[in-house]
Each structure stands twice: as C-alpha cells, then as structure tokens.
Amino acid sequence: MGKAFKRGMNKSKNNLFESLSREEAVNKVVKGLKNPTKNDKVEDLITLFGLSSEELLENGASYEEVKAISGILND
C-alpha cells in the first residue's frame, strides 16, 4: 500500500463517530444489545464514550444485557 492510501484508511477509521452525540451513542448501544446479530460496534461505542450500566438501564437495556457486557462498562 502507498503512504497516501494508508493515511486515508487511518483517517476514515478515526472519523467514524465524528458527529455522534452521547445520547445517540447510548441509543445505538441499547439497540445493538437488543439485536446482537447486527455488527454495530457496540463495544467500541461503550469504550469511546465511557458509558455506565446506569445509563444503559435508564435508556431501556435489560439487566441481563447489561450484565453480559459488564466487563467493558465504566462502573
């Protein structure tokens, strides 16, 4: 790969969530937990925004879903 191509690939990787608010991220995570077959990069959003189990539970995630990912939550 050329240098310019590598730079372009790295730039696109880092700008995936450029205009995503915290509230939108929580909603995407809850939807991703409800439908685990879709690859919505739920773990990336949780670690990027530092979401807690309380936030997810308040926005509609079930206790079992939150407990399953408790290792990556900020609690």
C-alpha positions as CSV (number, residue, x, y, z in Angstrom):
1,M,0.0,0.0,0.0
2,G,1.1,3.5,-0.7
3,K,1.6,6.1,2.0
4,A,-1.4,8.2,0.9
5,F,-3.7,5.2,0.8
6,K,-2.6,4.2,4.4
7,R,-3.2,7.8,5.6
8,G,-6.7,7.8,4.0
9,M,-7.6,4.5,5.6
10,N,-6.4,5.6,9.0
11,K,-8.3,8.9,8.7
12,S,-11.5,7.1,7.9
13,K,-11.1,4.7,10.8
14,N,-10.7,7.6,13.3
15,N,-13.6,9.6,12.0
16,L,-16.3,7.0,12.2
17,F,-18.1,8.7,15.1
18,E,-17.3,12.3,14.3
19,S,-20.7,13.8,14.7
20,L,-22.3,11.4,17.2
21,S,-23.6,12.8,20.5
22,R,-23.5,10.9,23.8
23,E,-27.3,10.4,23.7
24,E,-27.2,9.0,20.2
25,A,-24.4,6.7,21.3
26,V,-26.4,5.3,24.2
27,N,-29.4,4.7,21.9
28,K,-27.2,2.9,19.4
29,V,-25.7,0.7,22.1
30,V,-29.2,-0.2,23.5
31,K,-30.4,-1.1,20.0
32,G,-27.3,-3.1,19.4
33,L,-27.8,-5.0,22.7
34,K,-31.4,-5.8,21.7
35,N,-30.2,-7.2,18.3
36,P,-26.8,-8.8,18.9
37,T,-26.6,-10.3,15.4
38,K,-26.0,-6.8,13.9
39,N,-22.5,-5.6,14.0
40,D,-23.0,-2.0,15.3
41,K,-19.6,-1.9,17.1
42,V,-21.4,-1.7,20.4
43,E,-18.2,-2.3,22.4
44,D,-16.4,0.5,20.5
45,L,-19.1,3.0,21.4
46,I,-19.2,1.9,25.0
47,T,-15.4,2.4,25.5
48,L,-15.3,5.5,23.4
49,F,-17.9,7.3,25.4
50,G,-17.2,5.6,28.7
51,L,-20.8,4.5,29.2
52,S,-22.0,3.1,32.5
53,S,-24.5,0.4,33.3
54,E,-26.8,3.0,34.9
55,E,-27.1,5.0,31.6
56,L,-27.9,1.9,29.6
57,L,-30.5,0.7,32.1
58,E,-32.2,4.1,32.1
59,N,-32.5,4.1,28.4
60,G,-34.1,0.7,28.0
61,A,-31.5,-2.0,28.2
62,S,-32.4,-5.1,30.2
63,Y,-30.5,-6.2,33.3
64,E,-29.3,-9.3,31.6
65,E,-27.9,-7.5,28.6
66,V,-26.0,-5.0,30.8
67,K,-24.7,-7.8,33.0
68,A,-23.4,-9.7,29.9
69,I,-21.2,-6.7,29.0
70,S,-20.3,-5.6,32.5
71,G,-16.6,-6.2,31.8
72,I,-16.3,-3.2,29.4
73,L,-18.6,-0.8,31.2
74,N,-17.3,2.1,33.3
75,D,-18.8,1.5,36.8
